[in-house]
Amino acid sequence: MNATDRTPADLLRSALAADPGRPLVTFYDDATGERVELSVATFCNWVAKTANLLQGDLGAAPGDRVALLLPAHWQTAVWLLACSSVGVVADVAGNPGAADVVVSGPDSLDAARACEGERVALALRPLGGRFPQAPAGFADYAVEVPGQGDRFVPFVPVGPEEPALIVAGAELTGAEVVERARADAGALGLTGPGSRLLSGLAYDSWDGVSAGLYAPLASGASVVLCRNLARLDEESLARRVESERVTATRR
């Protein structure tokens, strides 16, 4: 990626400019059999729509905190980059009671109700499907996001030294996220579009979000993001590594 990229949103813009058609995130859920592959262009479109929802409908502004109560999932990756695009702080598994906005999966709705601000719920169903009935007190992401604009422009430019991410209690600026992601990419041998990192790590630590998103993005590589990977036996995992042309693994 470009040496001048200083924020995660910069990395995504460079990826789009370099090759919009290449795979960026391939997601598996080994509890349901789901597989979804998103090209750079498709992923960017989801990010733009989500950022417009966050900035426009939800009224989030730079410096606000967004608690992400979500597992390792392709839609979580979208939210992380949408937060970076708007300039809000993505607080992974953060305290919803201290957040301006909470984004919850179906298993954390009770905890998410502690947020006094805006609440968004993700069903995490295949193909981004909606809830059969939206949870009380929440906007259904799958209902709200399709109508959002495909192009996003922040109201306020996002600076690299502004807080961007909180994970496992550590707060990082956008520049720190990029710097650490580049270092991780080098350590993992991610060298460009031919590199494919398979990650079975949860998104509850820096290692998890780095392997599952930031390090591949920072190096022009792609990620095979696996939820419930422990359900696979070694033979099935070996077949996936071969079929997905994986060059490095983290699990």
Secondary structure, 3 states (H helix, E strand, C coil): CCCCCCCHHHHHHHHHHHCCCCEEEEEEECCCCEEEEEEHHHHHHHHHHHHHHHHHHCCCCCCCEEEEECCCCHHHHHHHHHHHHHCCEEEECCCHHHCCEEEECCCCHHHHCCCCCEEEECCCCHHHCCCCCCCCCCEEHHHHCCCCCCCCCCCCCCCCCCEEEEECCEEEEHHHHHHHHHHHHHHHCCCCCCCEEEECCCCCCHHHHHHHHHHHHHHCCEEEEEECHHHCCHHHHHHHHHHCCCCEEEC
